Amino acid sequence: MKKTLTVLLLTLLAVSLFAGGQQQQPQAAAQPVTREINVLLWDDPYPRALAAMLPEFEAATGIRVNIEMLQPPQVLTKTAVSVTANSTDYDVVGIDEGNVPVFAELLLPFAQWPQGQVFPKTDPASVTPKMLNIGTWDGVQLGIPINGNLYVWMTRKDLIENPDYRRRFRAEYGYDLGVPETLDQLLDMGTFFHSNGIANGFGPFNGGPAGVFSEAIYMWHAFGTDFINFVDGTFKIVLDEDRAVEGMEFYKKLMAISPPGAETMAHVERQAAFAADPKGVFSMFIWPAQIAAYENPDTSMVSGKIAYSAPPAGPRGHGAVTGAWAITIPRASRNQEAAAEFIYWWSSQEIASRLVEANTIPARTDALTNPAFVAAKPHLPALAASMDVAISRPRFREIGEVQDVIKLRWTEGITGARDTREAVRMIVRETNEILRRAGY
């Protein structure tokens, strides 16, 4: 009996040891090979909202993600220093659409991105077609447009719904007051509010070079002319002088109904004028990331009083200027599979929907048009409508120099410091010199 008990105990001990070894094996197998990626992004609410979700991605994939967020100019500088043909400090880089050509040869084409092991490869069709161009260069898709950053228009709903203003406007102009669908309507309505001392008619942007460049491109497109196109293998100015002058002259009229200090208004000043000034501003464009500030009831006098729409159309063109970011993978990355997995997760419908709930704007059409979000976020349909008419600024390596020219000469023209035709001619002449020096 004692012998039998001893054998039984030894057998149970062996089984226990074997089972313990078996239990440890799956635990070890569940721990994937340690993978870590470094990500460089711009700093605003959108990537910050994403960063809060990272633990879920890391748990699902075993990939540790180190995100560094900098102001956009610093992202450009850091990318230029840290990403080369043979080495890179980052496995994923966010690139402002205007800088995609600068780094194109250093980026892995999307067609060569590895398939995801946990998350399916992003379908380019999930991005609004006119936004997809942001991540391409010379016909090659290099990255995924990730944020829906483009012009959306906002109009003071409390002003256009006021019965007295509606009656007076119709009596004077012969049509109904409302969200301006055309630039002519914007000027009429803005003039009505400005001349009657009710509100400033328009909020211009005259801050940094990139923003002023966007305003010029918007107006020139509205009046039927492009600025620079890629023609016969090189960049050429295609600006129609008469139409360019027409667009500049129209903006000059809008300046006349703008708030005091309009000549130097950047986003901070525009926000103060629209959302805090007792008189306020009737109508102007906004970048989507800033909508939350305008709708903050604690700091904004116009929270809940804004109607959102696509920008007003011009006599010959309808466009919404984009200012989005593409998420890319450097060719030199040694972690391309993990980098791709991260981007597929980020650009998925589930994450895009959650980012919408966090008051940020992804580039996925299905997230922006989801009826579940529209009731609480009335700006979403306007964003989708803007994406349908999206237009991009010219993109090439020397675009920063060109923006400086536009900033100077456009501002001179719209403020009356220089004749508008002379300003346009100087833009053409000085930009041609930049293109010539660059070898185009």
C-alpha positions as CSV (number, residue, x, y, z in Angstrom):
1,M,0.0,0.0,0.0
2,K,2.8,2.3,0.9
3,K,4.6,1.4,-2.3
4,T,1.4,2.1,-4.3
5,L,1.0,5.5,-2.6
6,T,4.6,6.4,-3.3
7,V,4.2,5.6,-7.0
8,L,0.9,7.6,-7.1
9,L,2.6,10.6,-5.5
10,L,5.5,10.4,-7.9
11,T,3.1,10.1,-10.8
12,L,1.1,13.1,-9.6
13,L,4.3,15.1,-9.1
14,A,5.5,14.3,-12.6
15,V,2.1,15.3,-14.0
16,S,2.2,18.5,-12.0
17,L,5.6,19.4,-13.2
18,F,4.7,18.6,-16.8
19,A,1.5,20.6,-16.6
20,G,3.4,23.5,-15.0
21,G,5.9,23.4,-17.9
22,Q,3.0,23.3,-20.3
23,Q,1.4,26.3,-18.6
24,Q,4.5,28.3,-18.9
25,Q,5.0,27.6,-22.6
26,P,1.8,29.4,-23.8
27,Q,2.6,32.3,-21.5
28,A,6.0,32.7,-23.2
29,A,4.5,32.2,-26.6
30,A,1.9,34.9,-25.9
31,Q,4.7,37.4,-25.4
32,P,5.7,38.5,-29.0
33,V,9.2,39.5,-29.9
34,T,9.7,43.0,-28.5
35,R,9.0,45.6,-31.1
36,E,9.2,49.3,-30.7
37,I,8.6,52.2,-33.1
38,N,9.3,55.9,-32.9
39,V,6.7,58.2,-34.3
40,L,7.0,61.9,-35.1
41,L,3.8,63.9,-35.3
42,W,2.5,67.5,-35.2
43,D,1.1,68.7,-31.9
44,D,-2.6,69.4,-31.8
45,P,-5.7,67.8,-30.3
46,Y,-5.9,65.2,-33.0
47,P,-2.7,63.3,-32.3
48,R,-3.1,63.9,-28.5
49,A,-6.5,62.2,-28.6
50,L,-4.9,59.3,-30.5
51,A,-2.0,59.0,-27.9
52,A,-4.6,58.4,-25.2
53,M,-5.7,55.3,-27.1
54,L,-2.2,53.8,-27.5
55,P,-2.4,51.2,-24.6
56,E,-5.1,49.4,-26.6
57,F,-2.9,49.2,-29.7
58,E,0.1,48.1,-27.7
59,A,-2.0,45.4,-25.9
60,A,-3.3,44.0,-29.2
61,T,0.0,43.9,-31.0
62,G,2.8,44.0,-28.5
63,I,4.3,47.0,-30.3
64,R,5.4,49.8,-28.1
65,V,4.8,53.2,-29.6
66,N,6.9,56.3,-28.7
67,I,5.3,59.4,-30.0
68,E,7.1,62.7,-30.2
69,M,4.8,65.7,-30.9
70,L,6.2,69.1,-32.1
71,Q,4.9,72.3,-33.6
72,P,4.6,72.0,-37.4
73,P,7.8,74.0,-38.3
74,Q,9.7,71.8,-35.9
75,V,8.4,68.6,-37.4
76,L,9.7,69.8,-40.8
77,T,13.1,70.6,-39.3
78,K,13.3,67.3,-37.3
79,T,12.3,65.2,-40.3
80,A,14.9,66.9,-42.5
81,V,17.6,66.1,-39.9
82,S,16.5,62.7,-38.8
83,V,15.3,61.0,-42.0
84,T,17.8,60.1,-44.7
85,A,18.2,57.6,-47.4
86,N,20.2,55.2,-45.2
87,S,19.0,55.9,-41.7
88,T,16.0,57.3,-39.7
89,D,15.3,58.0,-36.1
90,Y,11.6,57.5,-36.8
91,D,9.5,54.7,-38.2
92,V,6.4,56.7,-38.8
93,V,6.5,60.4,-39.7
94,G,3.6,62.8,-40.2
95,I,4.3,65.1,-43.1
96,D,2.4,68.3,-43.9
97,E,0.9,68.0,-47.4
98,G,3.1,70.8,-48.7
99,N,6.2,69.0,-47.7
100,V,5.5,65.6,-49.2
101,P,7.6,66.5,-52.4
102,V,10.5,67.4,-50.1
103,F,10.8,63.9,-48.7
104,A,9.2,61.9,-51.4
105,E,12.3,60.0,-52.4
106,L,12.9,59.0,-48.8
107,L,9.4,57.5,-48.2
108,L,8.2,53.9,-48.8
109,P,5.4,53.8,-51.4
110,F,2.1,52.7,-50.0
111,A,2.0,49.8,-52.5
112,Q,5.1,48.3,-50.8
113,W,3.8,48.6,-47.2
114,P,3.5,45.2,-45.6
115,Q,0.1,43.6,-44.9
116,G,-1.1,44.0,-41.3
117,Q,-1.0,41.0,-39.0
118,V,-3.7,42.3,-36.6
119,F,-5.3,45.1,-38.5
120,P,-6.1,45.0,-42.3
121,K,-4.3,47.3,-44.7
122,T,-6.0,50.6,-45.1
123,D,-8.3,50.9,-48.1
124,P,-7.5,54.2,-49.9
125,A,-11.2,54.3,-51.0
126,S,-12.0,55.0,-47.3
127,V,-10.6,58.5,-47.8
128,T,-12.5,61.1,-49.6
129,P,-11.0,61.0,-53.2
130,K,-10.0,64.6,-53.4
131,M,-8.2,64.3,-50.0
132,L,-6.3,61.3,-51.1
133,N,-4.0,63.4,-53.3
134,I,-2.5,64.8,-50.1
135,G,-0.4,61.7,-49.7
136,T,0.7,61.3,-53.3
137,W,3.6,62.7,-55.3
138,D,4.3,62.3,-59.0
139,G,1.5,59.7,-59.3
140,V,2.8,57.6,-56.4
141,Q,0.8,57.1,-53.2
142,L,3.4,57.6,-50.4
143,G,1.2,58.0,-47.3
144,I,-2.3,58.0,-45.9
145,P,-4.1,61.3,-45.4
146,I,-5.1,61.1,-41.8
147,N,-6.8,64.3,-40.7
148,G,-9.6,66.1,-42.4
149,N,-8.0,69.5,-42.1
150,L,-9.4,71.9,-44.8
151,Y,-11.4,75.1,-45.1
152,V,-14.9,74.8,-43.5
153,W,-17.1,77.9,-43.4
154,M,-18.8,79.2,-40.3
155,T,-21.6,81.8,-40.3
156,R,-23.4,83.4,-37.3
157,K,-26.7,81.5,-37.1
158,D,-28.1,84.0,-34.6
159,L,-27.7,86.8,-37.1
160,I,-29.1,85.1,-40.2
161,E,-32.1,83.8,-38.2
162,N,-33.0,87.2,-36.7
163,P,-36.5,88.1,-38.1
164,D,-35.7,91.9,-38.2
165,Y,-32.4,91.4,-40.0
166,R,-34.1,89.0,-42.5
167,R,-36.8,91.5,-43.3
168,R,-34.4,94.4,-43.7
169,F,-31.9,92.5,-45.8
170,R,-34.6,91.2,-48.2
171,A,-36.0,94.7,-48.6
172,E,-32.5,96.0,-49.6
173,Y,-31.0,93.1,-51.6
174,G,-34.1,91.2,-52.9
175,Y,-33.2,87.7,-51.6
176,D,-33.2,85.9,-48.3
177,L,-30.5,86.2,-45.7
178,G,-28.8,82.9,-45.0
179,V,-25.6,81.0,-45.1
180,P,-23.6,82.6,-48.0
181,E,-23.4,80.1,-50.9
182,T,-21.4,82.4,-53.1
183,L,-18.8,85.1,-52.6
184,D,-21.2,87.7,-53.9
185,Q,-23.7,86.7,-51.3
186,L,-20.9,86.8,-48.6
187,L,-20.1,90.4,-49.7
188,D,-23.7,91.5,-49.7
189,M,-24.6,90.0,-46.4
190,G,-21.3,91.1,-44.8
191,T,-21.8,94.6,-46.0
192,F,-25.3,94.7,-44.6
193,F,-24.2,93.7,-41.1
194,H,-21.1,95.9,-41.2
195,S,-22.8,99.1,-42.6
196,N,-25.6,98.8,-40.1
197,G,-23.2,98.4,-37.2
198,I,-24.5,94.9,-36.3
199,A,-21.4,92.9,-36.8
200,N,-18.1,92.9,-38.8
201,G,-18.8,91.3,-42.2
202,F,-15.7,89.1,-42.7
203,G,-12.7,87.6,-40.8
204,P,-9.7,87.6,-43.1
205,F,-6.4,85.7,-42.5
206,N,-3.3,87.8,-42.7
207,G,-1.0,86.0,-40.4
208,G,1.7,83.5,-41.4
209,P,2.9,82.9,-45.0
210,A,1.2,79.4,-45.3
211,G,-2.1,80.8,-44.2
212,V,-2.0,83.9,-46.5
213,F,-0.9,81.6,-49.4
214,S,-4.1,79.5,-48.7
215,E,-6.3,82.6,-48.9
216,A,-4.7,83.5,-52.2
217,I,-5.2,80.0,-53.6
218,Y,-8.8,80.0,-52.5
219,M,-9.6,83.3,-54.1
220,W,-7.7,82.6,-57.3
221,H,-9.5,79.3,-57.7
222,A,-12.8,80.9,-57.1
223,F,-12.1,83.4,-59.9
224,G,-11.0,80.7,-62.3
225,T,-7.2,80.5,-62.3
226,D,-4.6,78.2,-60.8
227,F,-1.2,79.5,-59.7
228,I,1.4,76.9,-60.4
229,N,0.9,73.6,-62.1
230,F,3.2,70.7,-63.0
231,V,3.3,70.9,-66.8
232,D,5.5,68.9,-69.2
233,G,7.6,67.6,-66.4
234,T,8.3,70.9,-64.7
235,F,6.6,73.6,-62.6
236,K,5.2,76.5,-64.4
237,I,3.2,79.6,-63.4
238,V,-0.2,79.4,-65.0
239,L,-1.8,82.4,-63.3
240,D,-4.2,84.4,-65.4
241,E,-3.3,88.0,-64.6
242,D,-6.8,89.4,-65.1
243,R,-8.5,86.8,-63.0
244,A,-5.8,87.0,-60.3
245,V,-6.3,90.7,-60.1
246,E,-10.1,90.2,-59.9
247,G,-9.7,87.8,-57.0
248,M,-7.4,90.1,-55.1
249,E,-9.7,93.1,-55.7
250,F,-12.6,91.1,-54.3
251,Y,-10.7,90.2,-51.2
252,K,-9.8,93.9,-50.8
253,K,-13.6,94.6,-50.7
254,L,-13.9,91.9,-47.9
255,M,-11.1,93.6,-46.0
256,A,-13.2,96.8,-46.0
257,I,-15.9,95.1,-43.9
258,S,-13.5,93.3,-41.6
259,P,-12.7,94.1,-38.0
260,P,-10.1,96.8,-37.0
261,G,-6.5,95.4,-37.3
262,A,-7.5,93.0,-40.1
263,E,-4.2,93.7,-41.9
264,T,-2.4,91.5,-39.3
265,M,-5.1,89.1,-38.2
266,A,-4.0,85.5,-37.5
267,H,-6.0,82.7,-35.9
268,V,-5.8,84.1,-32.3
269,E,-7.1,87.5,-33.4
270,R,-9.8,86.0,-35.7
271,Q,-11.0,83.8,-32.9
272,A,-11.2,86.7,-30.5
273,A,-13.1,88.8,-33.1
274,F,-15.6,86.0,-33.9
275,A,-16.1,84.4,-30.6
276,A,-15.5,87.0,-27.9
277,D,-16.1,90.5,-29.4
278,P,-19.7,91.7,-28.5
279,K,-20.2,92.7,-32.1
280,G,-18.5,89.7,-33.6
281,V,-17.9,88.6,-37.2
282,F,-20.6,87.5,-39.6
283,S,-18.8,84.8,-41.7
284,M,-15.4,83.4,-42.3
285,F,-13.4,80.2,-42.8
286,I,-12.0,78.0,-40.0
287,W,-9.7,75.0,-39.7
288,P,-11.7,72.1,-38.1
289,A,-9.3,71.6,-35.2
290,Q,-10.3,75.0,-33.9
291,I,-14.1,74.4,-33.9
292,A,-14.1,73.2,-30.3
293,A,-12.8,76.5,-29.1
294,Y,-15.6,78.4,-30.9
295,E,-18.2,76.0,-29.4
296,N,-16.8,76.2,-25.9
297,P,-19.7,77.7,-23.8
298,D,-17.3,78.8,-21.1
299,T,-15.2,81.1,-23.3
300,S,-17.2,81.7,-26.5
301,M,-20.1,84.1,-26.8
302,V,-21.2,82.3,-30.0
303,S,-21.3,78.7,-28.8
304,G,-24.3,77.0,-30.4
305,K,-24.9,80.0,-32.7
306,I,-22.8,78.9,-35.7
307,A,-23.9,77.4,-39.0
308,Y,-21.3,75.4,-40.8
309,S,-21.0,74.9,-44.5
310,A,-18.5,74.4,-47.4
311,P,-16.8,77.7,-48.4
312,P,-18.8,80.0,-50.7
313,A,-18.3,79.4,-54.4
314,G,-16.7,82.0,-56.6
315,P,-17.9,83.0,-60.1
316,R,-15.7,80.4,-61.8
317,G,-14.7,77.9,-59.1
318,H,-15.7,76.2,-55.9
319,G,-12.9,75.0,-53.5
320,A,-11.9,74.3,-50.0
321,V,-8.2,74.6,-49.4
322,T,-6.6,71.6,-47.7
323,G,-3.9,71.7,-45.0
324,A,-3.8,68.1,-43.9
325,W,-1.1,65.7,-42.9
326,A,-0.1,62.4,-44.5
327,I,1.2,59.5,-42.3
328,T,4.3,57.9,-43.9
329,I,7.0,55.3,-43.4
330,P,10.6,56.1,-44.2
331,R,12.3,53.7,-46.5
332,A,15.2,53.4,-44.1
333,S,13.0,52.2,-41.2
334,R,13.9,48.8,-39.9
335,N,10.5,48.4,-38.4
336,Q,8.3,48.7,-41.4
337,E,5.9,45.9,-40.5
338,A,5.2,47.4,-37.0
339,A,5.0,50.9,-38.5
340,A,2.4,49.8,-41.0
341,E,0.4,48.0,-38.3
342,F,0.2,51.2,-36.3
343,I,-1.0,53.2,-39.3
344,Y,-3.6,50.6,-40.2
345,W,-4.9,50.8,-36.7
346,W,-5.0,54.6,-36.6
347,S,-6.7,54.8,-40.0
348,S,-9.3,52.2,-39.2
349,Q,-13.0,53.0,-39.1
350,E,-13.3,52.2,-35.4
351,I,-10.5,54.5,-34.3
352,A,-11.7,57.2,-36.7
353,S,-15.1,57.1,-35.2
354,R,-13.7,57.4,-31.7
355,L,-11.6,60.3,-32.8
356,V,-14.7,62.0,-34.0
357,E,-16.3,61.4,-30.6
358,A,-13.2,63.1,-29.1
359,N,-14.0,66.2,-31.2
360,T,-11.2,65.7,-33.7
361,I,-11.5,65.3,-37.5
362,P,-10.2,62.2,-39.3
363,A,-10.1,61.9,-43.1
364,R,-12.4,58.9,-43.4
365,T,-15.7,59.7,-45.2
366,D,-17.7,57.0,-43.3
367,A,-16.8,58.6,-39.9
368,L,-17.7,62.1,-41.0
369,T,-21.1,61.0,-42.5
370,N,-22.1,58.7,-39.7
371,P,-25.7,59.7,-38.6
372,A,-24.9,58.7,-35.1
373,F,-22.5,61.7,-34.8
374,V,-24.2,64.3,-36.9
375,A,-26.9,65.4,-34.5
376,A,-24.4,66.2,-31.8
377,K,-21.7,67.5,-34.2
378,P,-23.5,69.6,-36.9
379,H,-20.1,70.7,-38.4
380,L,-19.5,67.1,-39.7
381,P,-21.7,67.3,-42.9
382,A,-20.1,70.7,-43.7
383,L,-16.6,69.0,-43.5
384,A,-17.8,66.2,-45.8
385,A,-19.2,68.9,-48.2
386,S,-15.8,70.7,-48.1
387,M,-14.0,67.5,-48.9
388,D,-16.1,67.1,-52.0
389,V,-14.6,70.4,-53.4
390,A,-11.1,70.1,-51.8
391,I,-8.2,71.8,-53.5
392,S,-4.5,71.7,-52.7
393,R,-1.9,74.3,-52.7
394,P,1.0,73.9,-55.1
395,R,3.6,71.5,-53.7
396,F,7.3,71.5,-54.5
397,R,10.6,71.8,-52.6
398,E,10.9,75.6,-52.8
399,I,7.3,76.3,-51.8
400,G,8.4,78.0,-48.5
401,E,10.2,80.7,-50.5
402,V,7.1,81.2,-52.8
403,Q,4.8,81.5,-49.7
404,D,7.0,84.4,-48.4
405,V,6.6,86.2,-51.8
406,I,2.8,85.7,-51.7
407,K,2.6,86.8,-48.0
408,L,4.3,90.1,-48.9
409,R,2.7,91.0,-52.2
410,W,-0.8,89.7,-51.5
411,T,-0.9,91.7,-48.3
412,E,0.3,94.8,-50.1
413,G,-2.4,94.3,-52.7
414,I,-5.4,93.7,-50.5
415,T,-4.5,96.5,-48.1
416,G,-4.0,99.1,-50.8
417,A,-0.3,99.5,-50.1
418,R,0.3,98.5,-53.7
419,D,-1.8,98.5,-56.9
420,T,-3.3,95.0,-57.2
421,R,-2.2,94.5,-60.8
422,E,1.3,95.5,-59.9
423,A,1.2,93.1,-56.9
424,V,0.2,90.2,-59.1
425,R,2.9,91.0,-61.6
426,M,5.5,91.1,-58.8
427,I,4.2,87.7,-57.5
428,V,4.7,86.2,-61.0
429,R,8.1,87.8,-61.5
430,E,9.5,86.9,-58.1
431,T,8.1,83.4,-58.2
432,N,9.5,82.8,-61.7
433,E,13.0,83.8,-60.3
434,I,12.6,81.2,-57.5
435,L,11.6,78.5,-60.1
436,R,14.5,79.5,-62.4
437,R,17.1,79.2,-59.5
438,A,15.7,75.8,-58.6
439,G,16.2,74.6,-62.2
440,Y,12.5,74.1,-63.1
